[in-house]
Amino acid sequence: MEEQGYIEVKIDGSVGNKPLKPIDIDIAEIKEIISDVETFLYPTRGEKAERPHISYKIEEGSARNLFYLPISGVLLFNGLSTEIKNRGNIDFLDNKRAEIIDKFQRRAAEKNLEISFYSSSAKDPILKINKDTAYFKVAATFIETEFVLYGKINEEGGNNPNFHLLTKEYGKLVVSATEQQLLEGEKRLFKIYGVRAKGKQNLADGKPFDLKLIDYITYNPNYDEHKLDLLIERASTKWNTVPNVDTWLQQIRGGANG
């Protein structure tokens, strides 16, 4: 059996003029803390399904939320918390873990709390979150995805091989390609072509950038519904970084009255 240890999320604050105690923590808050700690350690559905047994209790000393689990979980908690402290931000975390720390930070700032992370392998707090820290999640400015774009190819070549695609939706786009991709097949200069490319999409205006050619598509005004469905499926996994997809799409289309 793996060695056991514990991790602790300690909440210091006050209720009125009195120090916070476990009796002041509502069961809904306790449930949320338990869920948040589980997600911080095991963010995906698969990891949650395979996680080890974790037990919980709350103790005096402000409000000490203690989680007992195998030492591997303690070390994971230590590593993540130490890295957050050392970097001073949560930009490196995956989306779900960043959301948990962001939630703790907002709660600490709004209610004037200090939330401290401890573990069985560290006497001193590994991480402190309070009104003076700024462990907020920075909203994504772009997503990485795959595009199908149509337009006229009006320039090719360059020291770093690329071509310019004049599109109706986004204007001129620069698409990186290899020399072999530019040379193989028929001449495409000044012709309308479709391209399949991977790259980034600006969440402010929807414009693609940092594009790299995957392959050319012979221009056909009638789209392939099956291919479109496949591309939508591939792209959909990238949308979890967009806080509100409907709002973003409305902004790209010029707003509700645009």
C-alpha positions in Angstrom: 0.0 0.0 0.0 1.3 3.4 -0.9 2.4 5.7 1.9 -0.3 8.1 3.0 -0.2 11.9 3.7 -2.4 14.9 3.7 -2.9 18.3 2.1 -4.6 21.2 3.7 -6.5 24.3 2.6 -6.6 26.6 5.5 -9.0 29.6 5.5 -8.3 32.5 7.8 -10.7 35.4 8.2 -13.4 36.8 10.4 -17.1 36.7 10.9 -18.1 40.1 12.3 -15.5 40.7 14.9 -14.7 37.1 15.6 -12.2 34.8 14.0 -13.6 32.4 11.4 -14.4 28.9 12.7 -15.5 25.6 11.1 -19.0 26.2 12.3 -19.1 29.4 10.2 -18.6 27.4 6.9 -21.8 26.4 5.2 -22.2 22.9 3.9 -22.5 24.3 0.3 -19.1 26.0 0.7 -17.6 22.8 2.1 -18.9 20.8 -0.8 -17.4 23.4 -3.2 -14.0 23.3 -1.5 -14.0 19.5 -1.7 -14.9 19.6 -5.4 -12.3 22.3 -6.1 -9.5 20.4 -4.5 -10.4 17.3 -6.4 -10.4 19.1 -9.7 -7.1 20.9 -8.9 -5.5 17.5 -8.3 -7.4 15.5 -11.0 -8.8 17.9 -13.6 -10.1 15.6 -16.2 -13.0 13.1 -16.1 -10.7 10.2 -16.7 -8.3 11.3 -13.9 -11.3 11.7 -11.5 -12.5 8.2 -12.4 -9.1 6.6 -11.6 -8.1 8.8 -8.7 -7.1 7.2 -5.3 -9.3 7.2 -2.2 -9.4 10.6 -0.6 -10.9 11.3 2.9 -11.8 14.6 4.4 -12.3 16.4 7.7 -12.5 20.0 8.9 -10.7 21.1 12.0 -10.4 24.2 14.3 -7.6 26.7 13.8 -9.7 29.1 11.6 -11.0 26.5 9.1 -8.6 23.7 8.3 -9.8 21.6 5.4 -7.8 18.4 5.5 -7.6 15.8 2.7 -6.0 12.4 3.3 -4.6 10.7 0.3 -1.6 8.8 -1.1 1.8 10.5 -1.0 1.9 10.8 -4.8 -1.1 13.1 -4.6 0.6 15.2 -1.8 3.7 15.6 -4.0 1.5 16.7 -7.0 -0.2 19.3 -4.8 3.2 20.5 -3.5 4.7 20.7 -7.0 1.8 22.7 -8.4 1.5 25.0 -5.4 5.2 25.7 -5.3 5.3 26.5 -9.0 2.5 28.9 -8.7 4.3 30.7 -5.8 7.6 30.8 -7.7 6.1 32.2 -10.9 3.7 34.5 -9.2 1.0 33.7 -11.7 -1.1 30.8 -13.0 -0.5 31.2 -16.7 1.2 27.8 -17.0 -1.7 25.8 -15.5 -4.2 24.0 -17.7 -7.6 25.7 -17.9 -9.4 23.8 -15.1 -6.7 24.1 -12.6 -6.3 27.8 -13.4 -10.0 28.3 -12.8 -9.8 26.8 -9.3 -6.9 29.1 -8.2 -8.7 32.0 -9.8 -11.8 31.1 -7.8 -9.8 31.0 -4.6 -8.2 34.3 -5.4 -11.5 36.1 -6.1 -13.0 34.7 -2.9 -10.0 35.8 -0.8 -10.2 39.3 -2.3 -13.9 39.7 -2.0 -14.2 38.4 1.6 -10.8 39.5 2.9 -9.7 35.9 3.5 -6.3 34.3 3.5 -6.3 30.9 2.0 -3.1 28.9 2.7 -2.0 25.6 1.2 -0.1 23.1 3.5 0.8 19.5 3.3 2.1 16.7 5.5 5.6 17.2 4.0 5.8 20.9 4.6 5.5 22.7 8.0 5.3 26.2 6.4 2.6 27.2 4.0 3.4 26.2 0.4 1.2 28.9 -1.1 -0.8 31.9 0.3 -3.7 33.6 -1.5 -5.0 36.8 -0.1 -6.1 40.3 -1.2 -2.5 41.3 -1.9 -1.9 38.4 -4.4 -3.0 38.3 -8.0 -3.4 34.7 -9.0 -6.1 35.5 -11.6 -6.7 33.6 -14.8 -5.8 35.7 -17.8 -8.4 35.4 -20.6 -7.2 33.7 -23.7 -6.5 36.1 -26.6 -6.4 33.4 -29.3 -7.1 29.7 -30.0 -5.1 27.2 -32.0 -7.2 25.5 -34.6 -7.5 24.3 -38.2 -8.9 26.4 -41.1 -10.3 26.0 -44.5 -9.8 29.3 -46.4 -10.5 30.3 -50.0 -9.0 33.2 -51.9 -6.7 34.3 -54.7 -3.0 33.4 -54.4 -1.2 36.6 -55.5 2.4 36.1 -54.1 4.7 33.1 -53.6 8.3 32.6 -52.5 10.4 34.6 -50.0 13.4 33.7 -47.9 11.0 31.9 -45.6 8.7 30.2 -48.1 5.1 31.4 -48.0 2.3 32.7 -50.1 -0.3 35.5 -49.8 -3.9 34.5 -49.9 -6.4 37.3 -50.7 -9.6 36.3 -48.9 -13.0 38.0 -48.8 -13.5 37.5 -45.1 -10.1 38.5 -43.7 -8.2 40.3 -46.4 -4.6 39.3 -47.1 -3.3 36.3 -45.1 0.3 35.0 -45.1 0.5 31.2 -45.1 3.8 29.5 -44.5 4.7 26.5 -46.7 7.7 24.4 -47.6 9.4 24.8 -51.0 8.1 21.4 -52.0 4.5 22.4 -51.3 5.0 25.6 -53.4 6.5 23.8 -56.3 4.5 20.6 -56.6 1.5 20.4 -58.8 0.2 23.1 -61.2 1.0 26.8 -61.0 -1.4 28.5 -58.6 -0.3 32.1 -58.8 -3.3 34.5 -59.5 -5.7 31.6 -59.2 -8.5 31.0 -56.7 -7.7 28.1 -54.4 -8.7 26.7 -51.1 -6.2 25.9 -48.5 -6.3 23.8 -45.4 -4.0 25.3 -42.8 -3.3 25.1 -39.0 -2.8 28.3 -37.0 -4.2 30.7 -34.5 -7.4 32.7 -34.4 -7.5 36.1 -32.7 -10.5 36.1 -30.3 -10.9 39.9 -30.6 -11.6 40.1 -34.4 -11.6 36.4 -35.5 -8.7 36.9 -37.9 -6.3 33.9 -38.5 -2.6 34.3 -38.1 0.6 32.2 -37.9 -0.8 30.0 -40.6 1.0 26.9 -41.8 -0.2 25.1 -44.9 -1.4 21.5 -44.6 -2.6 21.1 -48.2 -4.3 22.8 -51.1 -8.0 22.4 -52.0 -9.1 22.8 -55.6 -11.7 25.6 -55.6 -15.3 24.3 -55.5 -18.1 26.7 -54.5 -20.1 23.7 -53.3 -18.7 22.6 -49.9 -18.2 19.0 -48.8 -20.6 18.6 -45.9 -18.8 15.6 -44.5 -15.4 17.4 -44.6 -17.0 20.4 -42.9 -18.4 18.2 -40.1 -14.9 16.7 -39.5 -13.3 20.1 -39.4 -15.9 21.4 -36.9 -15.3 18.3 -34.7 -11.6 19.0 -34.7 -11.9 22.6 -34.0 -14.5 22.2 -31.2 -12.0 20.7 -28.8 -10.2 24.1 -28.8 -13.1 26.2 -27.7 -12.8 25.4 -24.0 -10.4 28.4 -23.7 -13.2 30.8 -24.8 -15.1 32.0 -21.7 -18.4 32.7 -23.6 -18.6 31.3 -27.2 -21.9 33.0 -28.0 -20.8 36.4 -26.9 -17.5 36.0 -28.8 -19.3 35.0 -32.0 -21.7 37.9 -31.7 -18.7 40.3 -31.4 -17.1 38.8 -34.5 -20.3 39.2 -36.5 -20.5 42.8 -35.5 -22.9 42.6 -32.5 -26.6 41.8 -32.4 -27.5 44.9 -34.4 -24.6 44.7 -36.8 
